[in-house]
Amino acid sequence: MPVFQIHLNGKRVSTAGVGKLGVLSAHVTWVRRAGEDEELTLHVGGLVTPTDERVRWLDRKLKVGDEVSIRVAKDAPVDRPKSRERRDRSKDLRA
């Protein structure tokens, strides 16, 4: 299974992976809306398909000059996610 080894400014900050079935993503996002301050963030998360759980390893603010690198590795040990949220299908149906 592929895992993402995330480094920020040369230091490893997380290793993320969801197992054999799922979605794994890493995003650097910049947003500036009218009348608001800008946001620059790093997000690493995914979906564990067999258990239908959303998982998150990182939500971190960045600043201009930060360097983010992602190494895609295979079958490396992963860190425990900071959060796990199981989908509530009955809530989804009501919505």
C-alpha positions as CSV (number, residue, x, y, z in Angstrom):
1,M,0.0,0.0,0.0
2,P,1.3,3.5,-0.7
3,V,1.9,5.9,2.2
4,F,2.8,9.6,2.2
5,Q,5.8,10.7,4.2
6,I,5.3,14.4,4.7
7,H,8.1,16.8,5.5
8,L,7.9,20.5,6.4
9,N,11.0,22.6,6.2
10,G,13.2,19.4,6.1
11,K,11.6,17.7,9.2
12,R,9.2,14.8,9.0
13,V,5.8,15.8,10.3
14,S,3.7,12.8,9.4
15,T,3.5,9.5,7.7
16,A,0.0,8.7,6.5
17,G,-1.7,5.7,4.9
18,V,-5.2,4.2,4.7
19,G,-4.5,0.5,4.0
20,K,-5.4,-1.5,0.9
21,L,-8.7,0.3,0.1
22,G,-9.3,4.0,0.4
23,V,-8.3,7.5,-0.5
24,L,-5.2,9.3,0.7
25,S,-4.6,13.0,-0.1
26,A,-2.3,15.8,0.8
27,H,-3.1,19.4,-0.1
28,V,-1.4,22.8,0.1
29,T,-4.1,25.4,-0.2
30,W,-4.0,29.2,-0.4
31,V,-7.3,31.1,0.0
32,R,-8.1,34.8,0.2
33,R,-11.7,36.0,0.2
34,A,-12.9,39.6,-0.1
35,G,-12.7,41.3,3.3
36,E,-10.8,38.5,5.0
37,D,-7.2,37.6,5.8
38,E,-5.5,35.0,3.6
39,E,-5.1,31.4,4.6
40,L,-2.2,29.1,3.7
41,T,-2.6,25.5,5.0
42,L,-1.4,21.9,4.7
43,H,-3.9,19.2,5.0
44,V,-3.3,15.4,5.0
45,G,-6.2,13.1,5.3
46,G,-8.2,10.4,3.6
47,L,-11.0,7.8,3.7
48,V,-10.6,4.2,4.9
49,T,-13.1,2.6,2.6
50,P,-13.8,-0.7,4.5
51,T,-14.8,1.1,7.7
52,D,-16.1,4.2,5.9
53,E,-14.0,6.4,8.2
54,R,-12.6,9.8,7.4
55,V,-9.1,10.2,8.8
56,R,-6.9,13.3,9.3
57,W,-3.2,13.5,10.1
58,L,-2.5,17.2,9.6
59,D,-4.2,20.5,9.4
60,R,-1.4,23.0,9.7
61,K,-1.0,26.7,8.9
62,L,1.9,27.5,6.6
63,K,3.7,30.7,5.8
64,V,5.4,32.0,2.7
65,G,8.8,30.4,2.4
66,D,7.8,27.0,4.0
67,E,8.9,24.0,2.0
68,V,6.6,21.0,1.9
69,S,7.7,17.7,0.4
70,I,5.9,14.4,0.0
71,R,7.6,11.1,-0.5
72,V,5.5,8.3,-1.7
73,A,6.7,5.1,-0.1
74,K,5.3,1.5,0.0
75,D,4.3,-0.4,3.1
76,A,6.0,1.9,5.6
77,P,4.6,2.2,9.1
78,V,2.1,5.0,9.4
79,D,1.3,7.5,12.2
80,R,-1.9,7.3,14.1
81,P,-4.4,9.8,12.6
82,K,-5.2,12.9,14.7
83,S,-8.9,12.2,14.1
84,R,-11.2,9.5,12.9
85,E,-14.8,10.1,12.0
86,R,-17.1,7.3,11.0
87,R,-19.8,8.3,8.5
88,D,-23.3,8.3,9.9
89,R,-25.4,7.0,7.0
90,S,-28.7,7.6,8.7
91,K,-27.8,11.2,9.2
92,D,-26.8,11.5,5.6
93,L,-30.2,10.0,4.5
94,R,-32.0,12.5,6.7
95,A,-30.1,15.4,5.2
